[in-house]
């Protein structure tokens, strides 16, 4: 573990114990990582998207810091949970847009499972979120892998590191989860 990682882990620990100064320092140290995650989310989107990366980062970080009950293990754990929180923020935003624009009506479409979802299509965000909730009941690890791949833009190697799994395990679970998602998202309920 590098000295920088040790410092981050110390800040994470102190922050989880309620040290507000440590939480502020942690935000500054990890802001670049959070920014990269948010930019990865928005990299293929239109410039006019109603939620901007900075707003996604701030909302996600506020939710993370305010939950208080999570004991952060290390930087990877924090960033993995941050990715999950970004998913929740994006899903909440998409649901809000659907309520406003279409009275909450959802349409079923086929989603390219090998690519990131389109944040310009709130139906896609909600559809994938709903499918992930079903998958989580069947296989929580596969759901977590899909979440990190879709919403975090992680590679298989990054997922393996974040979840402390072998690359081969992640590759197998990802293939299985993709097949399940294709069936689920293409079912046209």
C-alpha positions in Angstrom: 0.0 0.0 0.0 1.4 3.4 -1.0 1.7 6.3 1.5 -1.1 8.1 -0.5 -3.4 5.1 -0.1 -2.6 4.9 3.6 -3.5 8.6 4.0 -6.7 8.1 2.1 -7.6 5.1 4.2 -6.9 7.1 7.3 -9.2 9.9 6.0 -11.9 7.4 5.1 -11.7 5.8 8.6 -11.8 9.2 10.4 -14.6 10.4 8.2 -16.7 7.2 8.9 -16.2 7.9 12.6 -17.8 11.4 12.2 -14.8 13.6 11.7 -16.2 16.4 9.5 -12.7 17.8 8.8 -11.6 14.4 7.5 -14.7 14.2 5.3 -13.9 17.5 3.7 -10.3 16.5 3.1 -11.5 13.2 1.7 -13.8 15.0 -0.7 -10.8 17.0 -1.9 -8.5 14.0 -2.3 -11.1 11.8 -4.1 -12.8 14.5 -6.1 -10.6 13.7 -9.1 -11.6 10.1 -9.0 -15.3 11.0 -8.6 -15.0 13.4 -11.4 -13.5 10.8 -13.7 -16.4 8.4 -12.9 -19.0 11.1 -13.6 -17.3 12.1 -16.8 -17.2 8.5 -17.9 -21.0 8.4 -17.3 -21.5 11.4 -19.5 -18.8 10.8 -22.2 -21.2 9.7 -24.9 -24.1 12.0 -24.0 -25.5 15.2 -25.5 -24.1 18.5 -24.2 -27.7 19.5 -23.2 -28.2 16.7 -20.7 -30.3 18.1 -17.8 -27.9 16.6 -15.1 -24.3 17.7 -15.3 -21.3 15.7 -14.0 -20.6 18.2 -11.2 -24.1 18.0 -10.0 -23.9 14.2 -10.1 -20.7 14.2 -8.1 -22.0 16.6 -5.5 -25.3 14.8 -5.0 -23.6 11.4 -4.8 -21.0 12.7 -2.3 -23.6 14.3 -0.1 -25.5 11.1 0.0 -22.4 9.1 0.8 -21.2 11.3 3.6 -24.7 11.7 5.1 -25.4 7.9 5.3 -22.9 7.7 8.2 -23.4 3.9 8.8 -20.9 2.7 6.2 -17.5 1.7 7.4 -15.2 2.5 4.5 -12.6 -0.2 4.1 -10.3 1.5 1.6 -10.3 3.8 -1.5 -11.6 1.0 -3.8 -14.5 0.4 -1.4 -15.4 4.1 -1.3 -15.2 4.4 -5.1 -17.3 1.3 -5.6 -20.0 2.6 -3.3 -19.7 6.0 -4.9 -20.5 4.3 -8.3 -23.5 2.7 -6.8 -24.6 6.0 -5.4 -24.2 7.7 -8.8 -26.5 5.0 -10.2 -29.1 5.8 -7.6 -28.8 9.5 -8.3 -29.1 8.9 -12.1 -32.1 6.6 -11.6 -33.8 9.1 -9.3 -33.2 11.8 -11.9 -34.5 9.6 -14.7 -37.6 8.7 -12.8 -38.3 12.4 -12.1 -37.9 13.2 -15.8 -40.3 10.4 -16.7 -42.9 11.6 -14.3 -42.6 15.1 -15.7 -42.5 14.3 -19.4 -44.5 11.2 -19.8 -46.6 10.8 -16.7 -44.4 8.0 -15.5 -45.1 5.8 -18.4 -42.2 3.4 -19.2 -41.5 2.0 -22.6 -39.7 -1.3 -23.1 -36.8 -1.2 -25.5 -33.9 -3.5 -26.3 -30.6 -2.2 -24.8 -27.1 -2.8 -26.1 -25.9 -4.8 -23.1 -22.2 -4.5 -24.1 -22.3 -0.7 -23.9 -23.0 1.9 -21.3 -26.6 3.0 -21.0 -27.7 6.3 -22.5 -28.2 8.9 -19.8 -30.3 10.9 -22.3 -32.9 8.1 -22.2 -34.5 8.0 -18.7 -36.4 4.9 -19.8 -33.1 3.1 -20.3 -31.8 4.2 -16.9 -34.9 3.1 -15.1 -35.2 -0.1 -17.2 -31.6 -1.2 -16.3 -32.1 -0.2 -12.7 -35.3 -2.3 -12.4 -33.5 -5.2 -14.1 -30.6 -4.9 -11.7 -33.0 -5.0 -8.7 -34.3 -8.3 -10.1 -30.8 -9.7 -10.7 -29.7 -8.6 -7.2 -32.3 -10.9 -5.7 -31.0 -13.8 -7.9 -27.3 -13.1 -7.8 -26.0 -10.1 -5.8 -22.5 -10.5 -7.1 -23.5 -10.5 -10.7 -25.7 -7.4 -10.1 -22.7 -5.6 -8.5 -20.5 -6.5 -11.5 -23.2 -5.2 -13.9 -23.5 -2.0 -11.9 -19.8 -1.3 -11.9 -19.6 -2.1 -15.7 -22.7 -0.1 -16.7 -22.8 2.8 -14.3 -19.2 2.9 -13.3 -17.6 2.2 -16.7 -15.2 -0.2 -15.0 -13.3 -2.7 -17.0 -13.3 -6.4 -16.0 -9.9 -5.9 -14.4 -11.1 -2.9 -12.4 -14.2 -4.8 -11.2 -12.0 -7.7 -10.1 -9.8 -5.4 -8.1 -12.8 -3.5 -6.5 -14.6 -6.7 -5.6 -11.4 -8.6 -4.7 -12.2 -11.4 -7.2 -10.1 -13.1 -9.9 -10.3 -11.7 -13.4 -11.5 -15.1 -14.7 -14.4 -15.1 -12.1 -15.5 -11.6 -13.2 -15.3 -12.5 -16.9 -17.5 -15.5 -16.3 -20.0 -13.7 -14.1 -20.1 -10.8 -16.5 -20.9 -13.2 -19.5 -23.6 -14.9 -17.5 -25.1 -11.5 -16.3 -25.1 -10.1 -19.9 -27.0 -13.2 -21.1 -29.5 -12.8 -18.3 -29.9 -9.0 -19.1 -30.4 -9.7 -22.8 -33.3 -12.0 -21.9 -34.7 -9.7 -19.2 -34.5 -6.5 -21.2 -35.7 -8.0 -24.4 -38.7 -9.7 -22.8 -41.1 -6.8 -23.8 -43.3 -7.0 -20.8 
